Amino acid sequence: MADPLSGLVGFARTLRHAGLACDPQRVQAYAAAVEQLDVSSPVELYWAGRLTLCSEPDDLARYDAAFTAWFGQRISVSGSERPVMPQPQRSKMAALVSPPDGQPGVESSDDEELRVFASDIEVLHHRDIADLTVAERDHLRQLMTLLKLDPPRRTALRARPARRGRLDGHRTVRAMLATGGEPARLRHVRPADRPRRVVLLIDVSGSMSPYADALLRFAHAVVRRGPSTEVFTVGTRLTRVSRQLRLRDPEEALAAAGRAVPDFHGGTRLGETLRAFLDRWGQRGIARQAIVVVFSDGWERGEADLLGEQMARLRRLAKAVLWVNPHAGRAGYAPVQSGIAAALPFVDVLLAGHSLATLRRLWSHVRDPQLSARTEVSHA
Amino acid sequence: MTASWDQLPSRPTTPAELAAALEKTGYLADDGIATAGFLALRMHRPLFCEGEPGTGKTSLAQALAQVLDVPLIRLQCHEGIDASQALYDWDFPRQLLHLRALEAASDGKLDADAAEASLYTERFLLARPLLRALQESPCVLLVDEVDRADDEFEAFLLEVLSEHAVSVPELGEIRAEAPPLAVLTSNRTREVHDALKRRCLYHWLEHPDLGREVAILRSRLPGIGGRLAEQVAMAVRRLREMELLKPPGVAESLDWAEALLALGKTELDAETAAVTLGAVLKYREDADRAQNAGLAALLAS
């Protein structure tokens, strides 16, 4: 190699195209690492890159493939081609004030226009999301962006100043110093509180498709208010979309989540995906003492036994498990589907989630798990 | 600034040398671990270790400290950990006593400024792990289970690890002569911020392969026979392939082997396995699954 550095930078660029986060700082570290090692040894060359350029287990397979391609078989990769992603349309947060398109009879005065519009919003709150027209859906999206979903709270380890409570040595000594060591008023602290983690598991299988978009938007609204919220889509496989949903703009976030989820409108293997969630994330901490909300209709194609087993596991980890079934809002609904019947014993509360109003009601249960416990009997 | 690391007599010059030194302490490192440790030492960068529990993340830090013959300082992270638990704190009860003593000695003519100055000196400073690491460097600083701490703590940690210095408002800056060799471990209960990872070398640890696990068992438990070590390693490997809630790590295979040795066994049979299974599998469901799969099949060579 004439100039080893250009070779390394090229390799890093290949990795970046493969989806790794090889920023200049990492490339610099890579070059520094190579300097410390014996470059003629493929093993050391491999590790120099893996240790400096990778940042999570998902990166490793891609790194291995790129390494073989770049160093093993010497395939030159041209670095200028970058797939052009279509730019999603940015949404207008303030779009609520403009009435939806195709609204008949709104040519009257502004006042009346507003009134008609306000009553529409009221109706829209209670309509089943699956039955909405395109225009109404559009409107619902805008309403979703206005939801204020503050996360539930839990007691923190840290304390905050308070009038009563445990003695605060630090501030008491400070106060005494200010008076030259005279006994001062004792200062106290009390335990502070912190947001409790909320985990949303959204079924994106075929039978849930009328709701998937609205539920992901709901999840986006939750993520925006609660930074430790985690969102996963379940169906035939498990996909973590928390990172995508952290994008501030709802349209961009939804588009990113859409790209990440490979199994939209597929089948349902809830038991298996739930197990994948618990193995990879839940048991390690994400579900521990969290409020877990499962959005699914419970049409399970896999084994119902497995689902029951995994729900039992989830119940032991979580603070509360809420199950939201959009179909539960329909007249004559009974939880008899194999999946939901197996899961029901391990669910704190079963809720409907077919409209904006029911989603808001869901949130009051998330905010106060005790509320769930009190109403549990009526649903069981 | 880095003179003191370079002066260490035990400082390895290649990854292979480090691996050999680690092996002497009973830590059997593969190429990845050896290179990771070597680079962390050479590049003065923290080493961020992730992997399943029981793959040897924490013991790597212990082994490195032993090899380099420097102290190991451990910071165990937990939810809500803050600077006063990680960095330093003032010894308030002693400060109060001191203040009372001063007051009594001064006959009520206490000079407030002088009193305050005498309170905020190193005498009353309680150095917590991070500050101790900076003061005692060269040393190995183990920041264990960083994924349990909160995001704000990560930002704070990042600052300490990249500056190798902290400032105590009352005392001024405390800077490390040589940057401590920092090993951060994470079990991935939470995504650690990219800014922190970017500062670090990243290593994902896998369970050791069969040969290495046998070697680990034999080096850690000198009394173990070759046959028993192989059987335990093989059985643990098969257990890892089953879909368990908690696949056993190296620590569990060591526990199991130790339990068998304590029972005076030189060979592992289905009956012994059944009564000692609790040393490897920590969930009732896992034990049931292993029993159903047949313990004899687990041991078949």
Interface residues (C-beta under 8 A of the other chain):
Chain A: A21 D23 Q25 R26 A29 A32 A33 Q36 L37 D38 V43 E44 W47 A48 R50 L51 T52 C54 S55 E56 P57 L60 A156 L157 R158 G169 H170 T172 V173 M176 L177 A178 G180 G181 R194 P227 R243 R275 D279 Q283 R284 G285 I286 R288 E309 R313
Chain B: T14 P15 D31 G32 T35 A36 F38 L39 R42 M43 R45 E50 H78 E79 G80 I81 D82 W90 F92 P93 Q95 L96 L99 R100 L102 E103 L110 A112 A115 E116 L119 D147 R148 D151 N187 R188 T189 R190 E191 D194 K197 R198 L201 Y202 H203 W204 E243 L245 K246 E285
